[in-house]
Amino acid sequence: MNKVIDIFKTTVFSTEIKNDLYINYFKNIIKKEIKHNKNTYVSNVGGFQTQKFDTVDDKNILNDIFIDPIINFLNTFKTKKKFDIKLSGYWINCNKKNHYNKMHNHIGNFSGIYYIEVPKNSGKLVFQNADLLKSYDNNYPFIEDANAHSNYSFDVKKYQLYLFPSETLHFVEPNFSNKERISVAFNLTFE
């Protein structure tokens, strides 16, 4: 009997959270940070990246954006024991024309990106296959399965949230729009 066993695959969870109050909350934060020129340079090339924030004032935002989606994602896995989930930090990225986020990974157990402004032609979110033997991608013309490719990209849109294991290498392509692409990135840890 033939059997396919996926032993090393990366699972990405995606959901849509349409709430303009939340969008405005994050936009107000980045406006203040830009006004006070509090730019940090971690993965951004050009653009603006805020400092890391450890807390969220609004409990609804904490639960709806950060905690509830990871609980839904974790329900797709078998877990060994009960644990608490903690937001270990978030920051906001603002990329203007030709700005991007270079390949990087995060710390923690899972990480996420919530897109709050995504103009047309503002770049895809791209995940790198952890199997370094697939780095030449010569399977692409023949096999449609993402497990056979060196990377996988998402056409992102406003209100979309992506969750993934923190160590997963990823980058965001350059923004070729004349408008800003804005996203909230974050890390979650288990205790």
NORKAUR-V201478 format. One record per residue. N is the residue number from 0. RES is the residue in three letters. SS is DSSP state (H for helix, E for strand, L for the rest). Layout:
BEGIN
[[N,RES,SS] [N,RES,SS]]
END
This chain:
BEGIN
[[0,MET,L] [1,ASN,L] [2,LYS,L] [3,VAL,L] [4,ILE,L] [5,ASP,L] [6,ILE,L] [7,PHE,L] [8,LYS,L] [9,THR,L] [10,THR,L] [11,VAL,L] [12,PHE,E] [13,SER,E] [14,THR,E] [15,GLU,E] [16,ILE,L] [17,LYS,L] [18,ASN,L] [19,ASP,H] [20,LEU,H] [21,TYR,H] [22,ILE,H] [23,ASN,H] [24,TYR,H] [25,PHE,H] [26,LYS,H] [27,ASN,H] [28,ILE,H] [29,ILE,H] [30,LYS,H] [31,LYS,H] [32,GLU,H] [33,ILE,H] [34,LYS,H] [35,HIS,L] [36,ASN,L] [37,LYS,L] [38,ASN,L] [39,THR,L] [40,TYR,L] [41,VAL,L] [42,SER,L] [43,ASN,E] [44,VAL,E] [45,GLY,L] [46,GLY,L] [47,PHE,E] [48,GLN,E] [49,THR,L] [50,GLN,L] [51,LYS,L] [52,PHE,E] [53,ASP,L] [54,THR,L] [55,VAL,L] [56,ASP,L] [57,ASP,L] [58,LYS,H] [59,ASN,H] [60,ILE,H] [61,LEU,H] [62,ASN,H] [63,ASP,H] [64,ILE,H] [65,PHE,H] [66,ILE,H] [67,ASP,H] [68,PRO,H] [69,ILE,H] [70,ILE,H] [71,ASN,H] [72,PHE,H] [73,LEU,H] [74,ASN,L] [75,THR,L] [76,PHE,L] [77,LYS,L] [78,THR,L] [79,LYS,L] [80,LYS,L] [81,LYS,L] [82,PHE,L] [83,ASP,L] [84,ILE,E] [85,LYS,E] [86,LEU,E] [87,SER,E] [88,GLY,E] [89,TYR,E] [90,TRP,E] [91,ILE,E] [92,ASN,E] [93,CYS,E] [94,ASN,E] [95,LYS,L] [96,LYS,L] [97,ASN,L] [98,HIS,L] [99,TYR,E] [100,ASN,E] [101,LYS,E] [102,MET,E] [103,HIS,E] [104,ASN,L] [105,HIS,L] [106,ILE,L] [107,GLY,L] [108,ASN,L] [109,PHE,E] [110,SER,E] [111,GLY,E] [112,ILE,E] [113,TYR,E] [114,TYR,E] [115,ILE,E] [116,GLU,E] [117,VAL,L] [118,PRO,L] [119,LYS,L] [120,ASN,L] [121,SER,L] [122,GLY,L] [123,LYS,L] [124,LEU,E] [125,VAL,E] [126,PHE,E] [127,GLN,E] [128,ASN,L] [129,ALA,L] [130,ASP,L] [131,LEU,H] [132,LEU,H] [133,LYS,H] [134,SER,L] [135,TYR,L] [136,ASP,L] [137,ASN,L] [138,ASN,L] [139,TYR,L] [140,PRO,L] [141,PHE,L] [142,ILE,L] [143,GLU,L] [144,ASP,L] [145,ALA,H] [146,ASN,H] [147,ALA,H] [148,HIS,L] [149,SER,L] [150,ASN,E] [151,TYR,E] [152,SER,E] [153,PHE,E] [154,ASP,L] [155,VAL,L] [156,LYS,L] [157,LYS,L] [158,TYR,L] [159,GLN,E] [160,LEU,E] [161,TYR,E] [162,LEU,E] [163,PHE,E] [164,PRO,E] [165,SER,L] [166,GLU,L] [167,THR,L] [168,LEU,L] [169,HIS,E] [170,PHE,E] [171,VAL,E] [172,GLU,L] [173,PRO,L] [174,ASN,L] [175,PHE,L] [176,SER,L] [177,ASN,L] [178,LYS,L] [179,GLU,L] [180,ARG,E] [181,ILE,E] [182,SER,E] [183,VAL,E] [184,ALA,E] [185,PHE,E] [186,ASN,E] [187,LEU,E] [188,THR,E] [189,PHE,E] [190,GLU,L]]
END
